[in-house]
């Protein structure tokens, strides 16, 4: 018994664009992937990470953290106290060690003076829109003042007070703001060496 020869001339009566396999697998899925990729690119741009705010620098492919400003704060034995008022006023007290106050010289031998301005950086832990940079103005003695509006929702902030003058030092602390007072101490890591 002989088998009938296949009929290769048989044509589908439907046009290709009406075939559901073509619409789903050839057109639909690639189009869905392209739309999803465009959305993910847009979304990742909207939630991108903020730039690191600190004394980091790159040399080739290696990152370094410059701690010389923190070390100078420790060597000069500088302390500070910051008070926050409900209306946004900030008062900062720069406290030199007792020995420096008596001799009129810092522990490194330079004359004791209070800088006219200090830089204050208040960085929110996760939201760059809540970061604040202000200048603390010298009023009298060891007292500095500035005004800044901090978000009333309690959150973690990185605080930094720095002097960008001849003695380039900085004090840092981490605190949950708003609160009434924050104390700045030299980093204890330098005491151990």
Backbone bond lengths (Angstrom), bond angles and torsions (degrees), N, CA, C in turn:
res aa  C-N    CA-C-N  psi(-1)  N-CA   C-N-CA  omega(-1)  CA-C   N-CA-C  phi
1 X - - - 1.437 - - 1.527 108.21 -
2 X 1.286 116.85 136.50 1.456 121.60 -176.61 1.525 109.82 -101.24
3 X 1.321 114.42 143.96 1.469 119.03 178.51 1.515 108.64 -89.45
4 X 1.316 115.21 143.72 1.457 117.38 -179.70 1.535 110.79 -67.72
5 X 1.256 117.41 144.31 1.470 123.11 179.43 1.532 108.98 -69.91
6 X 1.351 116.74 138.87 1.460 118.31 -179.75 1.524 110.63 -65.93
7 X 1.291 114.58 146.85 1.462 120.80 -179.19 1.528 108.28 -98.30
8 X 1.352 117.13 95.65 1.460 120.97 -178.86 1.513 112.28 -77.99
9 X 1.265 117.54 -9.66 1.451 120.86 -178.41 1.526 111.75 -86.02
10 X 1.337 116.96 -1.52 1.467 119.22 -178.71 1.531 108.19 -68.39
11 X 1.252 118.14 130.02 1.448 124.41 -179.41 1.522 109.04 -114.80
12 X 1.356 115.05 145.05 1.459 119.59 174.71 1.519 107.42 -70.13
13 X 1.295 115.45 139.73 1.463 118.71 -177.68 1.515 112.62 -80.88
14 X 1.347 117.95 -17.30 1.471 121.21 179.06 1.516 110.26 -86.10
15 X 1.351 117.90 144.68 1.463 118.63 172.24 1.541 109.13 -72.06
16 X 1.356 118.00 159.32 1.459 122.47 -173.09 1.530 112.57 -61.66
17 X 1.313 117.99 -34.05 1.466 120.51 -176.32 1.518 113.12 -75.59
18 X 1.320 117.01 -7.25 1.465 119.19 175.91 1.523 111.96 -99.26
19 X 1.310 117.57 -3.70 1.448 121.88 178.31 1.539 108.30 -79.43
20 X 1.328 117.91 123.26 1.471 120.97 -175.47 1.525 111.81 -65.90
21 X 1.322 119.64 -29.07 1.465 121.59 178.66 1.540 110.53 -64.40
22 X 1.320 116.73 -39.80 1.455 120.60 179.65 1.527 109.63 -68.84
23 X 1.321 117.00 -44.12 1.461 120.91 -178.11 1.522 110.90 -64.01
24 X 1.322 119.05 -41.97 1.465 121.84 -177.00 1.522 111.83 -77.79
25 X 1.334 117.97 -53.90 1.463 120.92 -169.43 1.529 114.82 -90.05
26 X 1.303 118.47 -30.81 1.458 120.05 -176.99 1.533 111.76 -92.80
27 X 1.327 117.34 -35.28 1.469 120.58 -178.03 1.525 111.67 -106.87
28 X 1.320 117.36 -49.82 1.463 122.16 -171.51 1.519 114.55 -65.03
29 X 1.327 118.52 -51.80 1.474 120.64 -176.45 1.527 112.27 -66.29
30 X 1.341 120.59 -46.13 1.472 117.86 175.98 1.535 112.92 -61.56
31 X 1.320 117.20 -37.80 1.464 119.77 177.71 1.528 110.60 -64.13
32 X 1.319 117.85 -39.99 1.460 121.89 177.96 1.535 110.70 -63.81
33 X 1.318 117.90 -41.04 1.462 121.82 178.94 1.529 110.58 -64.77
34 X 1.322 118.08 -42.11 1.462 121.40 178.96 1.528 110.59 -63.63
35 X 1.311 117.80 -44.11 1.471 121.86 178.59 1.529 110.37 -63.24
36 X 1.339 117.77 -43.09 1.463 121.27 179.23 1.533 110.63 -63.88
37 X 1.327 118.52 -40.07 1.466 121.19 178.84 1.526 110.81 -64.50
38 X 1.306 117.49 -43.54 1.467 120.68 178.49 1.524 110.20 -60.99
39 X 1.337 117.07 -42.57 1.466 120.03 179.42 1.533 111.08 -64.55
40 X 1.357 118.17 -42.64 1.462 120.76 -179.83 1.526 111.76 -65.69
41 X 1.320 118.50 -36.99 1.461 120.76 176.98 1.525 109.52 -64.22
42 X 1.323 117.32 -46.11 1.466 121.39 178.20 1.533 110.66 -60.89
43 X 1.326 116.82 -46.31 1.464 120.96 -177.69 1.529 111.27 -65.47
44 X 1.316 118.23 -41.75 1.463 120.46 179.89 1.525 111.07 -66.67
45 X 1.315 117.69 -31.05 1.466 119.96 175.50 1.532 110.59 -68.79
46 X 1.316 117.70 -37.00 1.463 121.77 -178.70 1.529 112.30 -69.11
47 X 1.322 118.69 -32.99 1.471 121.29 -175.56 1.525 111.76 -108.40
48 X 1.335 118.37 22.83 1.464 121.35 -176.26 1.530 110.48 -59.25
49 X 1.324 115.13 152.86 1.462 121.78 179.22 1.517 109.97 -71.37
50 X 1.311 115.09 148.62 1.456 119.55 177.23 1.524 109.78 -81.46
51 X 1.308 115.17 165.81 1.459 121.58 -179.48 1.524 109.31 -73.81
52 X 1.318 116.97 143.05 1.460 122.21 178.01 1.519 108.92 -67.00
53 X 1.327 117.04 131.81 1.467 121.71 179.48 1.518 108.12 -109.03
54 X 1.300 116.03 96.92 1.453 119.95 176.72 1.522 108.14 -173.12
55 X 1.314 117.62 -173.56 1.460 122.29 -177.81 1.525 110.92 -91.85
56 X 1.311 117.12 60.79 1.453 122.65 176.86 1.515 108.34 -103.88
57 X 1.312 116.84 144.72 1.453 120.42 173.33 1.519 108.79 -144.30
58 X 1.333 115.96 159.97 1.453 120.87 -175.59 1.524 109.64 -115.34
59 X 1.312 115.85 132.89 1.456 122.61 175.43 1.524 106.50 -123.10
60 X 1.319 115.87 102.06 1.466 119.25 -173.83 1.512 109.06 69.24
61 X 1.316 117.02 -119.99 1.464 121.35 179.16 1.526 112.20 -105.20
62 X 1.338 117.20 5.72 1.455 121.16 -176.33 1.524 110.56 -105.03
63 X 1.324 116.58 134.21 1.457 121.90 176.00 1.525 109.35 -95.01
64 X 1.332 115.44 138.22 1.451 121.17 177.38 1.521 109.38 -125.45
65 X 1.303 115.32 147.47 1.456 121.46 176.44 1.517 107.65 -111.84
66 X 1.322 116.59 118.42 1.463 121.75 -178.88 1.526 108.80 -84.30
67 X 1.334 116.14 114.83 1.469 120.86 -177.35 1.525 112.17 -108.14
68 X 1.329 117.11 12.00 1.459 119.58 -176.03 1.527 111.81 -62.76
69 X 1.328 118.03 -34.74 1.467 120.62 179.75 1.535 111.00 -68.25
70 X 1.335 116.13 -38.56 1.468 120.34 177.28 1.532 110.84 -68.20
71 X 1.323 116.06 -37.60 1.463 120.61 178.89 1.527 110.72 -65.41
72 X 1.343 116.77 -39.31 1.468 119.94 178.88 1.530 110.53 -64.86
73 X 1.324 117.87 -38.09 1.467 121.29 176.22 1.523 110.15 -59.36
74 X 1.328 116.07 -42.39 1.459 120.38 178.50 1.525 110.76 -67.05
75 X 1.336 116.84 -45.09 1.465 120.81 -177.37 1.527 112.12 -64.34
76 X 1.341 116.79 -34.82 1.469 120.42 178.33 1.527 112.13 -84.49
77 X 1.344 117.10 -7.22 1.467 124.07 -179.34 1.530 111.34 56.57
78 X 1.334 115.40 48.79 1.462 120.96 -179.48 1.525 110.69 -86.18
79 X 1.309 115.54 141.45 1.464 122.85 177.42 1.525 107.14 -132.73
80 X 1.305 115.51 161.46 1.456 119.14 178.25 1.511 111.76 -152.82
81 X 1.315 114.55 158.15 1.464 121.07 176.94 1.519 107.23 -137.37
82 X 1.328 116.19 130.28 1.454 121.60 -179.18 1.522 109.23 -119.03
83 X 1.342 115.04 130.56 1.460 120.84 178.89 1.521 109.21 -115.05
84 X 1.334 115.45 134.52 1.457 122.52 -179.30 1.519 109.49 -109.89
85 X 1.325 116.72 127.50 1.464 121.33 175.25 1.529 108.54 -96.84
86 X 1.324 116.19 158.89 1.465 120.93 -179.34 1.531 112.62 -65.02
87 X 1.332 117.96 -25.98 1.468 120.69 -177.78 1.533 112.69 -85.43
88 X 1.351 118.35 3.24 1.458 121.89 178.55 1.507 114.90 99.40
89 X 1.345 118.13 -3.80 1.462 120.30 177.87 1.528 109.78 -74.31
90 X 1.319 114.99 138.75 1.461 121.77 177.35 1.517 107.95 -121.60
91 X 1.328 116.20 131.15 1.466 122.03 174.86 1.526 106.48 -118.29
92 X 1.335 115.17 128.12 1.459 120.97 179.92 1.525 108.87 -120.22
93 X 1.331 116.09 133.60 1.462 122.52 177.75 1.521 108.71 -111.60
94 X 1.329 116.35 117.01 1.463 122.78 177.26 1.517 108.10 -90.53
95 X 1.328 116.31 115.61 1.463 121.02 -174.67 1.522 110.66 -108.82
96 X 1.349 115.16 113.09 1.458 121.40 172.84 1.520 108.20 -82.65
97 X 1.343 118.58 158.28 1.470 120.15 178.11 1.532 111.13 -67.80
98 X 1.294 115.73 156.03 1.470 121.83 -177.68 1.528 111.96 -56.84
99 X 1.315 116.62 -39.18 1.468 120.47 179.45 1.530 111.10 -61.09
100 X 1.317 117.43 -41.14 1.475 121.01 179.53 1.528 110.48 -67.02
101 X 1.321 117.11 -38.30 1.466 120.18 179.62 1.529 111.00 -65.75
102 X 1.331 117.47 -36.24 1.464 120.66 -179.17 1.528 111.80 -74.03
103 X 1.331 117.33 -40.67 1.466 120.50 -176.28 1.525 112.73 -87.43
104 X 1.333 117.51 -19.53 1.459 120.36 -176.88 1.516 113.11 78.51
105 X 1.333 115.91 10.81 1.465 120.59 179.02 1.521 109.37 -130.41
106 X 1.333 114.98 146.24 1.457 119.55 173.97 1.514 109.45 -70.14
107 X 1.318 117.22 167.32 1.460 121.10 -177.02 1.528 112.48 -65.36
108 X 1.338 118.15 -16.56 1.465 120.26 176.68 1.534 111.69 -93.47
109 X 1.347 117.59 3.47 1.452 121.84 174.87 1.515 115.57 97.37
110 X 1.322 119.08 -9.75 1.468 120.36 179.23 1.525 109.92 -78.26
111 X 1.324 118.35 151.94 1.464 120.64 -179.68 1.535 111.78 -61.12
112 X 1.310 114.49 142.27 1.459 120.55 -179.74 1.527 109.40 -78.48
113 X 1.315 116.14 117.87 1.460 121.92 174.04 1.522 107.53 -139.09
114 X 1.308 115.43 154.94 1.456 120.86 175.08 1.525 107.86 -97.39
115 X 1.327 118.22 123.25 1.465 119.99 179.53 1.533 110.97 -60.39
116 X 1.324 116.36 149.16 1.467 120.63 178.73 1.526 111.87 -66.14
117 X 1.341 116.58 -34.66 1.468 120.77 179.81 1.524 109.38 -138.34
118 X 1.313 115.08 151.98 1.456 123.35 171.56 1.525 107.84 -129.31
119 X 1.311 116.76 145.22 1.462 120.99 179.12 1.529 109.11 -90.85
120 X 1.321 116.09 131.83 1.463 122.11 177.22 1.517 108.29 -117.08
121 X 1.311 115.74 124.97 1.465 122.16 177.25 1.525 107.86 -118.44
122 X 1.336 116.03 122.50 1.462 122.47 177.83 1.519 106.19 -116.44
123 X 1.331 117.32 107.45 1.464 122.34 -174.70 1.517 110.23 -111.72
124 X 1.330 116.06 123.19 1.459 121.85 175.72 1.528 108.48 -68.63
125 X 1.315 117.12 145.70 1.461 120.93 -175.73 1.527 112.65 -65.54
126 X 1.335 118.35 -31.72 1.463 119.46 -174.69 1.518 114.99 -129.89
127 X 1.319 119.66 -17.82 1.463 121.25 -172.78 1.524 110.64 -120.23
128 X 1.316 116.87 108.73 1.466 121.76 -176.70 1.529 111.57 -65.27
129 X 1.320 117.65 -23.38 1.472 120.52 179.98 1.528 112.34 -69.59
130 X 1.328 116.86 -16.01 1.467 120.96 180.00 1.523 112.55 -99.43
131 X 1.344 117.48 4.19 1.467 121.24 176.74 1.522 109.64 -71.58
132 X 1.322 116.17 145.80 1.464 121.70 178.78 1.525 109.04 -136.85
133 X 1.323 116.23 133.63 1.466 122.92 173.73 1.513 107.82 -121.92
134 X 1.328 117.07 123.45 1.464 121.15 -179.78 1.524 109.32 -136.34
135 X 1.324 115.04 167.12 1.456 121.74 177.41 1.521 108.29 -109.44
136 X 1.315 115.61 125.49 1.461 121.41 175.83 1.524 107.78 -85.61
137 X 1.324 116.71 122.49 1.467 122.33 -178.99 1.529 110.16 -94.59
138 X 1.319 115.94 134.84 1.464 121.16 178.57 1.523 109.34 -70.36
139 X 1.325 116.26 130.52 1.469 120.74 178.12 1.518 111.06 -104.45
140 X 1.330 115.54 -63.88 1.469 120.41 -179.70 1.515 108.14 -159.21
141 X 1.322 115.83 149.42 1.461 119.69 178.56 1.522 111.23 53.58
142 X 1.332 115.10 -123.19 1.463 120.17 -179.60 1.530 112.26 -103.53
143 X 1.322 117.41 19.31 1.465 122.63 -172.50 1.535 111.13 -100.90
144 X 1.334 114.67 131.81 1.466 122.95 177.03 1.520 108.37 -126.93
145 X 1.345 115.38 152.25 1.466 118.87 -176.59 1.532 110.25 -140.57
146 X 1.336 115.12 147.93 1.473 122.19 174.38 1.521 107.91 -156.71
147 X 1.315 115.64 169.28 1.460 121.42 176.73 1.523 108.14 -126.05
148 X 1.320 115.89 131.81 1.463 120.48 178.58 1.523 108.87 -149.42
149 X 1.322 115.39 141.53 1.464 120.86 177.49 1.519 108.84 -96.77
150 X 1.318 115.87 116.63 1.465 122.45 179.64 1.515 108.19 -106.68
151 X 1.313 115.92 141.98 1.463 121.51 178.86 1.529 109.43 -55.84
152 X 1.356 118.47 132.68 1.467 120.37 -176.24 1.531 114.20 -72.19
153 X 1.333 117.98 -11.71 1.467 120.44 178.38 1.525 108.33 -79.26
154 X 1.321 116.37 126.42 1.469 121.50 -176.57 1.526 109.27 -64.19
155 X 1.342 115.70 128.41 1.464 121.14 -178.67 1.527 109.66 -154.16
156 X 1.318 115.56 167.93 1.463 122.11 179.66 1.529 109.64 -81.34
157 X 1.340 115.74 130.57 1.465 122.43 178.89 1.527 109.46 -129.91
158 X 1.324 115.02 149.42 1.464 122.36 172.32 1.524 106.97 -103.13
159 X 1.316 116.80 122.18 1.461 122.33 -177.70 1.526 109.54 -108.40
160 X 1.322 115.15 137.92 1.458 119.75 178.08 1.517 109.53 -142.05
161 X 1.329 116.50 125.14 1.462 123.30 173.34 1.519 106.03 -111.95
162 X 1.338 116.77 127.98 1.459 118.61 -176.30 1.518 111.55 -139.18
163 X 1.320 113.57 153.71 1.457 122.36 175.45 1.519 106.59 -115.47
164 X 1.314 116.96 121.54 1.461 120.37 -177.36 1.518 111.91 -100.74
165 X 1.322 116.70 23.61 1.460 120.70 -179.12 1.522 111.75 -87.61
166 X 1.332 115.18 -148.96 1.468 121.05 -179.61 1.525 110.58 -61.87
167 X 1.311 116.75 -46.12 1.462 121.46 173.40 1.524 107.34 -91.63
168 X 1.316 115.47 97.18 1.474 122.33 -173.44 1.526 109.26 -88.87
169 X 1.338 116.11 87.27 1.452 121.37 -178.49 1.522 110.02 -115.98
170 X 1.332 115.50 167.71 1.463 120.94 173.70 1.521 109.64 -151.84
171 X 1.350 114.17 148.81 1.466 122.37 174.62 1.521 107.14 -115.99
172 X 1.327 115.43 140.66 1.459 119.68 -178.51 1.520 110.46 -131.46
173 X 1.333 114.11 151.86 1.457 120.01 173.06 1.521 108.15 -158.18
174 X 1.311 115.24 159.73 1.462 122.38 175.50 1.517 106.57 -118.14
175 X 1.344 116.55 129.35 1.466 119.44 -176.80 1.514 109.94 -147.47
176 X 1.321 114.32 155.38 1.467 120.01 172.86 1.523 106.77 -91.70
177 X 1.315 115.77 116.01 1.461 121.81 -179.53 1.514 109.07 -108.09
178 X 1.306 119.22 153.44 1.461 127.96 1.07 1.527 112.09 -77.71
179 X 1.320 113.59 149.07 1.465 123.65 175.09 1.516 107.20 -155.39
180 X 1.300 117.39 170.84 1.462 119.59 -173.25 1.530 113.18 -85.58
181 X 1.345 118.48 -29.93 1.459 119.01 -173.25 1.525 111.22 -152.08
182 X 1.338 115.48 143.81 1.468 122.47 175.23 1.525 107.36 -133.46
183 X 1.336 116.68 135.04 1.469 121.78 177.76 1.523 109.28 -105.90
184 X 1.322 115.26 140.03 1.461 122.08 178.20 1.520 108.80 -111.06
185 X 1.310 116.41 127.45 1.460 122.94 178.57 1.525 108.26 -125.23
186 X 1.336 118.18 152.17 1.463 119.35 173.43 1.527 110.01 -61.42
187 X 1.324 116.52 149.85 1.460 119.86 -179.03 1.524 110.50 -63.63
188 X 1.330 118.19 128.49 1.467 120.52 -175.73 1.538 113.56 -70.56
189 X 1.308 118.34 -13.81 1.462 120.84 -178.09 1.514 111.94 -61.80
190 X 1.341 118.33 -29.53 1.466 121.24 -179.02 1.526 111.88 -76.62
191 X 1.324 118.06 -19.70 1.471 121.31 178.61 1.515 111.71 -73.19
192 X 1.329 116.48 -23.55 1.456 121.10 -174.88 1.518 112.60 -79.75
193 X 1.338 117.89 -17.76 1.465 119.36 -176.27 1.510 113.04 -85.20
